[in-house]
Amino acid sequence: VAESMCNMPCSGDPHLKCGDYLHINIYQTGLAKYVPSALKGHSSAGNNAPVRIAFILTVNGRAIRQLKRLVKALYHKDHFFFIHVDSRQDYLFREVLRLEDHFSNIQVSRYRLSTIWGGASLLTILLHCMKQVLLIKSWNWDFIINLSESDYPIKRNDELVRFLTNNRERNFLKSHGHDTNKFLQKQGLDRTFLECETHMWRIGERRLPLGIRVDGGSDWLCLNRNFVDYVVNSQDQLVIGLKKVYSYTLLPAESFFHTVLRNSRFCQTFTDNNLHV
């Protein structure tokens, strides 16, 4: 309709016009769509010091040969490996301890949980491993990448290092897409869950915090050191509050890091790619 027809005084401020009897002005508000800057390729990193990667491996089962194959493919004297073995897998734990005896850049977590799929314990272990890796003063790493015993690289180590060296300010997480409401319902984020006896029990409905942009997707990640330190050690109410919310959430590792990143001062470092196929 013509602008001249929208001449009714606003109820909140009679000096402004807010439409007419059968018309209303509509305004679009909210955050502008985030458009990330282009990534730099894995061509020569120039004079930049190559990044060093700390791989966090959360492993299960009995496939020690498969795990050794993965470590061998990724191994470099400048990289680090911090391994958590599921508390139910004593054979695998004993075998992994032998790796620690032979390599100074491999450490095995003595704190172990039964990390069930979708459980809050997986997020607990990831945060614990990140904290431990930060505490090892001799490990001067730049990125953390989490892996399982089933992963295997399809590109060479030097290609990964060059790529991350050229994009060392970025954080790599794969998002679900664009339909946030559908994602919230699918993930059960509007429900409260409690992990007990290796099960996640739904105990009720809940409301998510207001003013938070909830995001999520894959639980495989590649995070730079500054953001990891922020997630682990920050006393911001954002981080403290989200840690509490996600301790009672199904599939928390698939959403916690995304949501913290998108709502923190690191939001411009988000890259919608977790370097996994």
KEKE-506519 format. One line per 3 residues: number of its first residue (from 1); for each residue y, z, x of N, C-alpha, C. Coordinates in steps of 0.02 Angstrom, whole numbers. Example, Ala and Ser with C-alpha at 12.3 -4.5 7.8 and 13.67 -1.06 7.14 Angstrom:
residues 2
1) -284 390 660 -225 390 615 -165 390 660; -112 354 642 -53 357 684 2 394 645 $
end
This chain:
residues 277
1) -60 0 42 0 0 0 62 0 44; 118 -16 15 180 -18 52 201 53 72; 231 59 130 254 124 155 304 156 107 $
4) 343 114 73 394 139 27 365 177 -32; 300 166 -48 268 200 -103 247 271 -85; 244 285 -19 222 352 3 283 395 14 $
7) 313 418 -41 376 454 -37 375 523 -68; 315 551 -78 310 618 -106 320 670 -51; 361 721 -62 372 774 -12 306 811 3 $
10) 296 827 66 236 866 85 242 937 59; 185 966 39 186 1034 14 202 1084 69; 182 1068 131 195 1114 186 264 1107 216 $
13) 294 1048 210 360 1035 238 394 983 194; 438 1003 149 469 956 102 514 904 136; 529 913 200 569 863 235 527 803 257 $
16) 460 808 251 415 753 270 385 722 207; 365 659 213 334 623 158 258 619 169; 219 632 117 146 635 124 110 592 72 $
19) 136 535 55 102 492 8 135 493 -60; 94 483 -112 120 480 -180 66 508 -226; 77 502 -291 31 532 -340 -40 507 -332 $
22) -49 442 -321 -116 413 -313 -126 385 -243; -85 407 -195 -91 382 -127 -85 440 -78; -115 432 -20 -111 484 31 -108 452 100 $
25) -68 479 143 -66 456 212 -126 484 251; -158 442 290 -216 463 330 -199 453 403; -211 505 443 -196 502 514 -261 515 553 $
28) -269 480 607 -327 491 650 -308 540 705; -347 592 711 -334 643 762 -396 653 805; -391 697 853 -449 713 895 -444 683 964 $
31) -498 690 1003 -500 666 1071 -505 591 1074; -470 562 1121 -478 490 1133 -546 477 1164; -572 419 1152 -637 401 1180 -634 401 1256 $
34) -682 436 1286 -683 440 1359 -708 375 1389; -669 346 1433 -687 284 1467 -693 300 1541; -754 306 1568 -761 324 1638 -740 268 1684 $
37) -718 287 1743 -703 236 1793 -768 206 1820; -762 147 1848 -822 111 1870 -855 148 1929; -921 148 1928 -959 177 1984 -955 131 2044 $
40) -959 162 2102 -963 124 2164 -1036 112 2180; -1052 54 2206 -1122 37 2220 -1149 73 2280; -1210 52 2302 -1241 84 2360 -1233 43 2423 $
43) -1177 6 2426 -1161 -29 2488 -1140 22 2541; -1120 0 2598 -1104 45 2653 -1055 99 2631; -1068 160 2651 -1025 217 2634 -967 225 2682 $
46) -960 178 2729 -904 181 2775 -910 241 2822; -854 275 2831 -852 332 2876 -867 398 2841; -883 395 2776 -898 456 2739 -964 486 2763 $
49) -965 552 2772 -1027 585 2791 -1078 578 2735; -1139 559 2750 -1189 550 2696 -1204 616 2661; -1213 612 2596 -1227 673 2557 -1297 699 2574 $
52) -1306 762 2561 -1371 794 2569 -1392 820 2500; -1454 810 2484 -1479 822 2416 -1527 881 2417; -1519 925 2368 -1567 979 2356 -1608 959 2294 $
55) -1672 948 2304 -1716 930 2249 -1747 994 2220; -1738 1005 2156 -1770 1061 2122 -1831 1033 2085; -1889 1056 2105 -1952 1032 2075 -1981 1087 2031 $
58) -1987 1074 1966 -2021 1121 1921 -2089 1089 1905; -2142 1119 1931 -2207 1086 1930 -2258 1127 1892; -2309 1091 1868 -2362 1121 1827 -2427 1085 1842 $
61) -2482 1110 1816 -2546 1077 1825 -2580 1094 1891; -2622 1047 1915 -2660 1058 1977 -2653 999 2025; -2609 952 2011 -2606 889 2049 -2566 899 2114 $
64) -2594 936 2161 -2560 949 2224 -2551 885 2265; -2600 839 2262 -2593 777 2300 -2536 735 2273; -2527 735 2208 -2471 698 2178 -2405 728 2199 $
67) -2401 795 2201 -2340 828 2222 -2324 814 2295; -2374 816 2338 -2364 800 2409 -2341 728 2417; -2367 684 2377 -2347 613 2380 -2273 606 2362 $
70) -2250 643 2313 -2180 642 2293 -2135 669 2349; -2154 726 2377 -2114 756 2430 -2111 710 2491; -2167 679 2508 -2169 633 2564 -2122 574 2554 $
73) -2120 548 2492 -2077 490 2477 -2003 508 2482; -1986 570 2465 -1916 591 2464 -1894 625 2529; -1942 643 2570 -1926 688 2626 -1878 658 2676 $
76) -1831 700 2697 -1786 685 2752 -1763 752 2779; -1752 755 2843 -1733 819 2874 -1667 846 2847; -1625 802 2818 -1561 825 2792 -1564 844 2718 $
79) -1621 835 2686 -1628 854 2616 -1667 920 2610; -1666 948 2550 -1697 1014 2539 -1739 1012 2475; -1790 1054 2474 -1836 1056 2417 -1847 1129 2396 $
82) -1830 1143 2334 -1841 1210 2306 -1890 1201 2248; -1948 1233 2252 -2003 1219 2207 -2020 1280 2164; -2021 1270 2099 -2045 1322 2053 -2111 1299 2024 $
85) -2162 1342 2030 -2228 1328 2003 -2239 1372 1941; -2260 1342 1887 -2273 1378 1826 -2317 1439 1840; -2300 1495 1808 -2334 1558 1822 -2408 1557 1804 $
88) -2430 1508 1765 -2501 1504 1746 -2542 1465 1797; -2509 1435 1847 -2543 1390 1893 -2549 1421 1962; -2595 1468 1970 -2602 1504 2034 -2630 1459 2089 $
91) -2676 1414 2073 -2703 1369 2124 -2647 1326 2154; -2607 1295 2110 -2552 1253 2134 -2502 1293 2174; -2489 1354 2153 -2441 1397 2189 -2466 1411 2260 $
94) -2529 1426 2268 -2557 1440 2335 -2551 1378 2379; -2564 1320 2351 -2562 1258 2390 -2490 1241 2410; -2443 1252 2364 -2373 1237 2379 -2345 1283 2432 $
97) -2368 1345 2434 -2345 1392 2485 -2359 1367 2556; -2411 1327 2563 -2427 1299 2629 -2373 1251 2653; -2342 1216 2606 -2287 1171 2625 -2229 1211 2655 $
100) -2215 1268 2625 -2161 1311 2649 -2173 1334 2720; -2236 1344 2738 -2252 1367 2806 -2238 1315 2859; -2237 1251 2839 -2230 1197 2889 -2161 1165 2891 $
103) -2120 1177 2840 -2055 1143 2837 -2000 1194 2820; -1948 1196 2862 -1894 1244 2851 -1849 1225 2793; -1851 1162 2772 -1810 1140 2716 -1848 1138 2650 $
106) -1905 1172 2647 -1942 1180 2585 -1951 1254 2571; -1931 1276 2511 -1941 1345 2491 -1972 1346 2421; -2013 1397 2411 -2049 1405 2348 -2023 1468 2313 $
109) -2007 1461 2250 -1981 1518 2211 -2036 1570 2199; -2021 1633 2215 -2067 1687 2200 -2058 1711 2128; -2001 1696 2100 -1989 1713 2030 -2016 1656 1988 $
112) -2066 1671 1947 -2101 1618 1910 -2105 1635 1836; -2096 1584 1795 -2103 1591 1723 -2152 1538 1698; -2176 1549 1638 -2216 1498 1604 -2168 1453 1567 $
115) -2154 1395 1595 -2102 1351 1569 -2132 1302 1518; -2132 1322 1455 -2159 1280 1402 -2109 1225 1385; -2135 1170 1359 -2092 1114 1338 -2047 1138 1282 $
118) -1982 1124 1290 -1934 1141 1239 -1913 1213 1239; -1940 1254 1285 -1926 1325 1284 -1863 1344 1321; -1836 1402 1302 -1777 1429 1336 -1791 1446 1408 $
121) -1856 1457 1424 -1874 1475 1493 -1860 1419 1542; -1862 1356 1519 -1848 1301 1565 -1775 1302 1588; -1729 1316 1542 -1659 1323 1562 -1650 1384 1607 $
124) -1684 1438 1592 -1680 1498 1634 -1702 1483 1705; -1756 1446 1712 -1782 1429 1779 -1734 1382 1815; -1707 1332 1781 -1661 1286 1813 -1600 1324 1840 $
127) -1572 1368 1799 -1514 1407 1821 -1532 1454 1879; -1592 1483 1875 -1614 1527 1929 -1622 1488 1994; -1654 1430 1990 -1664 1390 2051 -1597 1367 2080 $
130) -1550 1348 2037 -1484 1329 2061 -1450 1387 2097; -1456 1446 2069 -1426 1505 2100 -1456 1518 2168; -1522 1513 2173 -1556 1526 2236 -1537 1474 2289 $
133) -1531 1412 2269 -1513 1359 2316 -1441 1370 2341; -1397 1394 2297 -1329 1410 2319 -1328 1468 2368; -1375 1514 2362 -1375 1574 2404 -1403 1561 2474 $
136) -1439 1506 2483 -1467 1490 2549 -1412 1461 2592; -1383 1501 2635 -1323 1482 2673 -1336 1423 2720; -1396 1416 2744 -1411 1363 2792 -1421 1295 2758 $
139) -1423 1295 2691 -1433 1232 2655 -1365 1205 2633; -1338 1158 2669 -1272 1129 2653 -1282 1064 2614; -1298 1071 2551 -1313 1014 2509 -1251 994 2468 $
142) -1253 933 2441 -1197 907 2401 -1216 894 2329; -1280 878 2317 -1304 863 2249 -1369 900 2236; -1381 916 2173 -1446 940 2150 -1476 887 2104 $
145) -1540 873 2115 -1578 829 2070 -1641 866 2050; -1654 871 1985 -1716 904 1963 -1770 853 1949; -1831 872 1966 -1889 827 1960 -1950 867 1937 $
148) -2001 830 1914 -2066 860 1900 -2117 829 1946; -2178 854 1943 -2232 827 1985 -2251 756 1965; -2228 734 1906 -2246 667 1882 -2196 614 1903 $
151) -2140 633 1933 -2089 585 1953 -2108 550 2018; -2078 491 2028 -2086 456 2091 -2028 407 2099; -1997 404 2158 -1939 360 2167 -1959 286 2169 $
154) -1915 244 2141 -1927 172 2144 -1876 138 2190; -1830 177 2218 -1784 151 2268 -1789 193 2331; -1768 164 2386 -1773 198 2450 -1724 257 2453 $
157) -1742 305 2495 -1701 364 2504 -1630 347 2527; -1624 300 2574 -1558 283 2601 -1514 250 2548; -1543 214 2500 -1504 184 2446 -1475 238 2401 $
160) -1516 288 2385 -1493 344 2344 -1437 382 2379; -1445 393 2443 -1394 430 2482 -1329 392 2483; -1331 327 2496 -1270 287 2498 -1235 287 2430 $
163) -1274 280 2377 -1245 279 2309 -1210 345 2294; -1243 401 2307 -1212 465 2293 -1154 481 2340; -1158 457 2401 -1102 466 2448 -1040 431 2422 $
166) -1049 373 2393 -992 335 2365 -968 363 2299; -1007 408 2268 -988 436 2203 -997 512 2204; -976 543 2258 -991 614 2267 -953 660 2219 $
169) -902 634 2185 -865 676 2138 -896 673 2068; -947 632 2057 -976 622 1991 -1031 672 1976; -1045 679 1910 -1103 715 1885 -1141 668 1838 $
172) -1206 663 1847 -1246 613 1813 -1292 646 1761; -1278 630 1697 -1318 656 1641 -1324 601 1589; -1382 594 1559 -1391 543 1507 -1378 573 1439 $
175) -1331 544 1402 -1313 569 1336 -1355 536 1282; -1356 567 1223 -1397 543 1167 -1370 480 1135; -1305 467 1141 -1275 410 1108 -1211 430 1073 $
178) -1204 410 1009 -1140 420 975 -1146 461 910; -1204 465 880 -1211 500 816 -1226 574 828; -1172 613 836 -1180 684 854 -1215 724 799 $
181) -1197 712 736 -1228 750 681 -1304 739 679; -1325 677 689 -1396 663 690 -1430 698 748; -1397 699 805 -1425 732 864 -1432 807 852 $
184) -1381 839 822 -1384 910 808 -1443 928 763; -1454 888 712 -1509 901 666 -1577 888 699; -1581 834 737 -1644 816 770 -1665 870 820 $
187) -1616 896 857 -1630 947 908 -1637 1017 879; -1618 1026 817 -1620 1093 787 -1567 1139 815; -1511 1112 836 -1458 1153 866 -1424 1198 814 $
190) -1433 1182 750 -1405 1224 698 -1455 1278 675; -1506 1289 715 -1556 1341 701 -1561 1388 761; -1578 1450 748 -1589 1499 801 -1663 1504 816 $
193) -1680 1499 881 -1750 1503 903 -1757 1560 954; -1817 1588 956 -1833 1640 1004 -1898 1623 1038; -1898 1624 1105 -1959 1610 1142 -2000 1674 1150 $
196) -2062 1671 1129 -2106 1730 1134 -2178 1706 1138; -2216 1732 1187 -2286 1716 1196 -2297 1640 1200; -2258 1608 1242 -2261 1536 1256 -2254 1493 1193 $
199) -2215 1518 1145 -2198 1479 1086 -2123 1488 1072; -2094 1438 1040 -2025 1444 1016 -2028 1455 940; -2003 1513 919 -2006 1531 848 -1938 1523 816 $
202) -1936 1487 760 -1874 1480 723 -1863 1542 680; -1806 1574 689 -1794 1637 654 -1735 1635 607; -1700 1578 603 -1646 1575 554 -1597 1519 569 $
205) -1549 1512 524 -1496 1462 532 -1438 1494 569; -1392 1452 593 -1333 1477 628 -1278 1425 626; -1218 1447 643 -1162 1402 651 -1146 1395 725 $
208) -1135 1335 747 -1116 1324 817 -1044 1344 827; -1024 1362 888 -955 1382 902 -906 1326 883; -850 1346 855 -798 1298 837 -760 1276 899 $
211) -734 1216 897 -692 1191 951 -731 1169 1012; -797 1162 1006 -840 1141 1062 -868 1072 1046; -864 1027 1095 -894 961 1088 -966 965 1112 $
214) -1012 969 1066 -1083 975 1084 -1110 906 1103; -1144 904 1160 -1174 842 1184 -1244 858 1210; -1282 807 1223 -1349 817 1249 -1386 752 1255 $
217) -1447 756 1280 -1487 696 1290 -1548 713 1331; -1551 687 1391 -1607 698 1436 -1597 762 1477; -1651 796 1494 -1645 856 1536 -1653 841 1610 $
220) -1657 777 1629 -1656 759 1699 -1583 749 1720; -1564 775 1777 -1494 777 1795 -1483 769 1870; -1422 750 1886 -1399 747 1956 -1328 774 1956 $
223) -1319 834 1983 -1255 870 1979 -1228 884 2048; -1162 878 2055 -1132 894 2120 -1123 969 2129; -1112 989 2190 -1112 1060 2207 -1057 1099 2171 $
226) -998 1069 2165 -942 1105 2132 -960 1123 2061; -990 1076 2025 -1007 1090 1955 -1065 1140 1951; -1114 1134 1995 -1170 1182 1995 -1145 1253 2007 $
229) -1099 1260 2055 -1071 1326 2068 -1034 1353 2007; -998 1309 1973 -962 1329 1912 -1010 1352 1858; -1063 1314 1847 -1112 1331 1794 -1147 1398 1809 $
232) -1163 1408 1873 -1202 1467 1891 -1159 1530 1896; -1100 1524 1925 -1061 1583 1943 -998 1595 1903; -976 1546 1864 -913 1554 1828 -916 1610 1777 $
235) -860 1646 1771 -853 1697 1719 -810 1672 1661; -799 1606 1658 -764 1578 1601 -801 1596 1536; -763 1608 1483 -794 1623 1419 -834 1563 1393 $
238) -814 1503 1412 -851 1443 1392 -923 1447 1419; -929 1460 1484 -995 1461 1515 -1036 1521 1491; -1005 1579 1490 -1041 1640 1468 -1065 1632 1396 $
241) -1020 1607 1353 -1038 1599 1283 -1093 1548 1272; -1089 1491 1308 -1140 1440 1299 -1208 1462 1327; -1208 1501 1380 -1271 1527 1406 -1305 1571 1353 $
244) -1266 1610 1317 -1294 1652 1265 -1320 1610 1207; -1281 1561 1186 -1302 1518 1130 -1367 1482 1148; -1370 1454 1208 -1428 1413 1226 -1489 1454 1246 $
247) -1482 1519 1254 -1541 1560 1265 -1581 1570 1201; -1552 1549 1144 -1587 1552 1079 -1588 1483 1047; -1601 1432 1089 -1597 1363 1067 -1661 1326 1087 $
250) -1685 1284 1042 -1740 1240 1058 -1716 1183 1104; -1756 1165 1153 -1739 1112 1201 -1670 1124 1233; -1657 1183 1259 -1590 1198 1284 -1570 1157 1346 $
253) -1619 1141 1388 -1602 1103 1449 -1579 1032 1433; -1591 1009 1372 -1570 941 1353 -1499 940 1326; -1466 997 1324 -1399 998 1295 -1350 1044 1332 $
256) -1374 1097 1363 -1330 1147 1393 -1283 1116 1446; -1311 1082 1495 -1269 1055 1549 -1221 1002 1523; -1244 961 1476 -1200 910 1446 -1140 943 1413 $
259) -1153 996 1373 -1100 1027 1335 -1051 1064 1380; -1076 1098 1431 -1030 1131 1478 -987 1079 1513; -1018 1025 1536 -981 974 1573 -927 942 1529 $
262) -944 925 1467 -897 889 1424 -839 932 1401; -846 999 1405 -793 1044 1381 -757 1081 1437; -774 1067 1499 -744 1103 1555 -695 1058 1592 $
265) -666 1086 1645 -618 1047 1686 -653 991 1723; -719 989 1722 -757 937 1756 -772 878 1710; -742 877 1651 -762 827 1600 -752 755 1625 $
268) -702 743 1667 -689 675 1691 -741 652 1742; -785 696 1764 -836 677 1813 -901 656 1779; -903 659 1712 -964 642 1676 -981 568 1683 $
271) -1044 554 1700 -1069 486 1703 -1132 482 1661; -1133 436 1613 -1188 431 1565 -1248 395 1595; -1277 427 1645 -1335 399 1680 -1364 455 1723 $
274) -1429 468 1715 -1459 523 1754 -1502 498 1812; -1495 433 1829 -1531 403 1885 -1606 401 1875; -1628 409 1813 -1699 403 1795 -1709 340 1753 $
277) -1768 311 1759 -1785 253 1718 -1817 278 1653 $
end
